[in-house]
């Protein structure tokens, strides 16, 4: 196995010797963490510019949502059901977070699945359970299933706040920003397992080679080899290097569940701004389960850079965490200023742990 890894690294080095230093963006928080944890980022730091894109759903959740959830959580008849990563994410002010709300008496429950949130609704019929539905197309099917179950069983005290995001719109928007200059993408294997190889075929239109990659060291190295080989040969076709999980058509049942429950919508991403059709919101027929129908969200302005936090520029790939003036100084895992340090898959958290 070791000799195989050495061979792949050698082949990558050979490819890199024949091309200019490439900018390769990973659009997945798990890839961001894996590239740092395995040492691959450091191994090629002088020859490949790995760019951490907006692939962490917690990191791209706009401040307006955090403020909204914070205010909602302080109502006595409301229980917020959330995944653990959302607890410490700050809103427009460091004191606006679910962690701070809990200290003030807010009823916050950590759940491990959407069905756990539905169970809370059944056990607390005198409370309104608000499930924070977050994630890309990977987690949207589970939200779709739980909404349909709540509808079928007429569980009226169950609501969701949909913060689901779509991968294609943000990738195409980043490609339109000339000052980023992305040469290739490490495409997220988790999302591809749902939307399939075909979900990333659009990259060929932009002449950007994309490789769908797994998450283990060997899988990542092989994917990087394929990217550098494509760049050397000016081959802009998409390649699936995660065939054990990802099929060309993806998970058709999961895609069907998403399409039948959600509709594409324009929404704001933290530090990035509006992304056209970059969000998934509940269809009109399921509005009774949409918390925004009962408590409309106020308009907002992007305040991502008011505290000098560079998360917005980091999420776009314009800066690395090492270039943020707060990184390792005022901002650290014990005192996170921005969401990229809060999330377990945030690029700042990855750099703090593994890159020096």
C-alpha positions in Angstrom: 0.0 0.0 0.0 2.8 2.4 0.9 4.5 1.8 -2.4 1.2 2.4 -4.2 0.9 5.8 -2.5 4.5 6.7 -3.3 3.8 5.9 -7.0 0.6 8.1 -7.1 2.5 10.9 -5.5 5.3 10.5 -8.0 2.8 10.6 -10.9 1.2 13.7 -9.5 4.6 15.4 -9.2 5.3 14.4 -12.8 2.1 16.0 -14.0 2.7 19.1 -11.9 6.1 19.6 -13.5 4.4 20.1 -16.9 1.7 22.6 -15.8 1.5 25.9 -14.0 0.6 25.8 -10.3 -3.1 25.0 -10.4 -6.0 26.4 -8.3 -8.1 23.4 -7.2 -11.2 24.1 -5.2 -12.8 21.6 -2.9 -16.5 22.3 -2.4 -17.0 20.1 0.6 -16.3 20.6 4.2 -15.4 17.0 4.7 -12.8 17.3 1.9 -11.4 20.5 3.5 -10.9 18.6 6.7 -9.6 15.4 5.1 -7.0 17.3 2.9 -5.6 19.0 6.1 -5.8 16.0 8.4 -4.1 13.6 6.0 -1.3 16.1 5.3 -2.1 16.3 1.6 -2.5 20.0 1.7 0.9 20.5 3.2 2.5 17.9 1.0 1.7 19.9 -2.2 1.5 23.4 -0.7 4.2 24.7 -2.9 2.8 23.1 -6.1 -1.0 23.1 -5.7 -3.1 25.9 -4.4 -6.0 24.1 -2.7 -8.9 26.5 -2.3 -11.5 25.8 0.4 -14.9 26.7 -1.1 -18.3 27.2 0.4 -19.0 23.6 1.0 -19.8 23.7 4.7 -23.5 24.3 5.1 -23.1 25.7 8.7 -20.5 28.2 7.5 -22.7 29.6 4.7 -25.8 30.0 6.9 -26.4 33.7 6.9 -26.5 35.8 10.1 -30.1 36.7 9.5 -31.0 33.0 10.1 -29.0 32.9 13.4 -30.7 36.1 14.6 -34.1 34.8 13.6 -33.6 31.4 15.3 -32.2 33.1 18.4 -35.3 35.3 18.8 -37.6 32.4 18.0 -35.9 30.2 20.7 -36.8 32.6 23.5 -40.5 32.0 23.0 -41.7 29.8 25.8 -43.9 27.6 23.6 -41.0 26.8 21.1 -38.4 24.1 21.1 -35.6 24.4 18.6 -34.4 21.0 17.3 -30.9 21.3 15.8 -27.8 19.4 14.8 -24.9 20.1 17.2 -22.8 22.2 14.8 -25.4 25.0 14.9 -25.1 25.6 18.6 -22.2 28.0 18.7 -22.6 29.8 15.3 -22.8 33.6 16.0 -25.3 35.9 14.4 -24.8 39.6 13.7 -23.5 39.9 17.3 -21.4 37.3 19.3 -24.2 37.2 22.0 -26.7 36.0 19.4 -26.3 32.2 19.2 -28.2 29.1 20.4 -25.6 28.6 23.1 -26.4 32.1 24.5 -30.1 31.5 24.1 -29.9 28.3 26.1 -28.1 30.2 28.9 -31.1 32.6 28.9 -33.6 29.7 29.2 -34.2 29.0 25.5 -35.3 25.4 24.9 -32.7 23.9 22.5 -32.5 20.2 21.8 -29.7 18.6 19.8 -31.0 15.9 17.5 -29.1 13.4 15.3 -31.8 13.0 12.6 -34.9 14.7 11.2 -37.0 11.8 12.6 -35.6 12.7 16.1 -37.1 16.1 15.7 -40.5 14.6 14.7 -40.4 12.4 17.8 -39.9 15.6 19.9 -43.1 16.9 18.4 -45.0 13.8 19.3 -43.7 13.9 22.9 -44.3 17.6 23.4 -47.7 18.3 21.8 -48.1 21.6 23.8 -44.9 23.0 22.2 -44.0 24.1 18.7 -41.0 22.1 17.5 -38.9 24.0 14.9 -36.4 21.7 13.2 -33.4 23.5 11.6 -33.1 21.8 8.2 -29.6 22.4 7.0 -27.3 21.0 4.4 -26.8 20.6 0.7 -28.7 18.0 -1.4 -27.1 15.3 0.9 -29.5 16.0 3.8 -32.4 17.5 1.9 -34.0 14.1 1.2 -34.3 13.3 5.0 -36.0 16.7 5.5 -38.4 15.9 2.6 -39.2 12.5 4.2 -39.9 13.9 7.6 -42.2 16.7 6.1 -44.2 14.1 4.3 -44.5 12.0 7.4 -45.7 15.0 9.4 -48.2 15.8 6.7 -49.4 12.2 6.6 -49.8 11.9 10.4 -51.1 15.5 10.7 -48.5 16.5 13.3 -49.5 20.2 13.5 -46.9 21.3 16.1 -43.9 20.3 13.8 -42.3 23.0 11.7 -39.0 23.4 9.8 -36.8 26.3 8.9 -35.3 25.3 5.6 -31.7 26.4 5.2 -30.9 23.8 2.6 -28.5 24.8 -0.2 -28.0 23.6 -3.8 -24.5 22.9 -5.1 -24.7 23.8 -8.8 -25.7 27.5 -8.4 -22.9 28.4 -6.0 -20.3 26.6 -8.2 -21.4 28.5 -11.3 -21.5 31.8 -9.4 -17.9 31.2 -8.3 -16.8 30.4 -11.8 -18.2 33.8 -12.9 -15.9 35.7 -10.5 -12.7 36.4 -12.5 -10.5 37.2 -9.5 -10.8 33.6 -8.2 -9.5 31.8 -11.3 -10.5 28.2 -10.4 -8.8 25.6 -12.7 -10.5 22.5 -11.4 -12.9 21.2 -8.8 -12.7 18.3 -6.3 -16.5 17.6 -6.4 -18.2 16.5 -3.2 -18.8 12.7 -3.1 -21.7 13.0 -0.6 -23.7 15.4 -2.8 -22.8 13.4 -5.9 -24.2 10.3 -4.2 -27.6 12.0 -4.4 -27.5 14.1 -7.6 -25.2 11.7 -9.5 -22.4 12.3 -12.0 -24.9 14.1 -14.2 -25.3 16.8 -11.5 -21.7 18.0 -12.2 -21.7 17.6 -16.0 -22.2 21.4 -16.2 -18.5 21.9 -15.4 -17.6 20.7 -18.9 -19.4 23.7 -20.4 -16.9 25.9 -18.5 -13.9 23.9 -19.6 -13.1 23.1 -15.9 -12.2 19.5 -15.2 -14.1 18.1 -12.3 -13.4 14.9 -10.4 -15.9 13.4 -8.0 -13.8 12.3 -5.0 -14.0 10.1 -2.0 -12.7 11.1 1.4 -9.9 8.6 2.3 -6.3 9.5 1.8 -5.9 7.1 -1.1 -9.1 8.3 -2.8 -8.0 11.9 -2.5 -4.6 11.3 -3.9 -5.9 9.3 -6.8 -8.5 12.1 -7.5 -5.7 14.7 -7.5 -3.7 12.6 -9.9 -6.7 12.5 -12.3 -7.1 16.3 -12.0 -3.5 17.1 -12.7 -3.5 14.6 -15.6 -6.6 16.3 -17.1 -5.0 19.7 -16.7 -1.8 18.5 -18.4 -3.8 17.0 -21.3 -6.3 19.8 -21.5 -9.1 17.3 -20.9 -12.1 19.0 -19.5 -14.4 16.0 -19.0 -15.9 15.1 -15.7 -14.6 11.9 -14.0 -16.1 9.9 -11.2 -13.4 8.5 -8.9 -16.0 7.5 -6.3 -17.9 4.8 -8.2 -18.4 2.6 -5.2 -20.9 5.2 -4.0 -21.8 7.5 -6.9 -23.8 6.4 -9.9 -24.3 8.4 -13.1 -28.0 9.0 -12.3 -27.5 9.3 -8.6 -30.1 8.3 -6.1 -33.3 8.8 -8.1 -35.6 8.3 -5.2 -33.8 10.9 -3.1 -33.9 13.4 -6.0 -37.6 12.7 -6.5 -38.3 13.4 -2.8 -36.4 16.7 -3.0 -38.2 17.8 -6.2 -41.7 16.9 -4.8 -41.2 18.7 -1.5 -38.9 21.7 -2.2 -38.6 24.4 -4.8 -35.4 26.3 -5.8 -35.2 29.8 -4.4 -32.8 32.7 -4.3 -31.4 33.3 -0.9 -28.4 34.9 0.8 -25.3 33.0 1.8 -23.1 34.2 4.6 -20.2 36.3 3.3 -21.3 35.7 -0.3 -24.6 37.4 -0.7 -27.5 36.4 -2.9 -27.1 33.1 -4.9 -29.8 32.7 -7.6 -31.7 29.4 -7.1 -29.1 28.5 -4.5 -31.6 27.5 -1.8 -34.4 24.9 -1.3 -37.6 26.2 0.2 -40.8 24.2 1.0 -43.4 24.1 -1.8 -46.7 25.9 -1.2 -48.6 22.7 -0.5 -46.4 22.2 2.6 -46.5 25.8 3.9 -48.3 24.7 7.1 -44.9 23.1 8.1 -42.9 26.2 7.2 -42.1 28.3 10.3 -41.4 31.3 8.0 -45.1 31.2 7.1 -46.0 32.0 10.7 -43.0 34.2 11.6 -41.8 36.0 8.4 -38.1 36.8 8.3 -37.2 40.4 8.1 -35.1 41.9 5.3 -31.4 42.1 6.0 -28.1 43.5 5.0 -24.8 41.5 4.8 -22.8 42.3 7.8 -20.2 39.6 7.5 -17.1 41.8 7.5 -18.1 44.2 10.3 -15.9 42.5 12.9 -12.9 42.0 10.5 -13.7 38.3 10.2 -12.6 37.1 6.7 -15.0 34.1 6.5 -16.8 35.6 3.5 -13.6 35.9 1.5 -12.5 32.5 2.7 -15.7 30.9 1.6 -15.3 32.4 -1.9 -11.7 31.1 -2.0 -10.2 34.6 -2.3 -8.3 34.2 1.0 -7.0 31.3 3.1 -7.6 31.2 6.8 -4.0 32.1 7.4 -4.6 35.5 5.8 -7.4 36.4 8.2 -6.2 39.1 10.7 -8.2 37.4 13.5 -7.0 33.8 12.8 -5.2 32.2 15.8 -5.3 35.6 17.6 -8.7 36.7 18.6 -10.4 33.8 16.7 -9.8 30.3 17.8 -12.0 27.2 18.7 -12.6 28.4 22.2 -13.5 31.9 21.0 -14.9 31.5 17.4 -15.6 34.8 15.8 -16.9 33.4 12.5 -18.7 30.3 11.4 -15.6 28.8 9.6 -14.0 28.4 13.0 -17.2 27.1 14.7 -18.1 24.3 12.3 -16.2 21.0 12.6 -15.9 21.1 8.8 -15.1 24.8 8.5 -11.9 25.7 6.7 -10.6 27.8 9.7 -11.1 24.9 12.1 -9.3 22.6 9.7 -6.3 25.0 9.3 -6.2 25.6 13.1 -5.9 21.9 13.8 -3.7 20.7 11.1 -2.0 23.5 9.1 0.8 25.7 10.4 
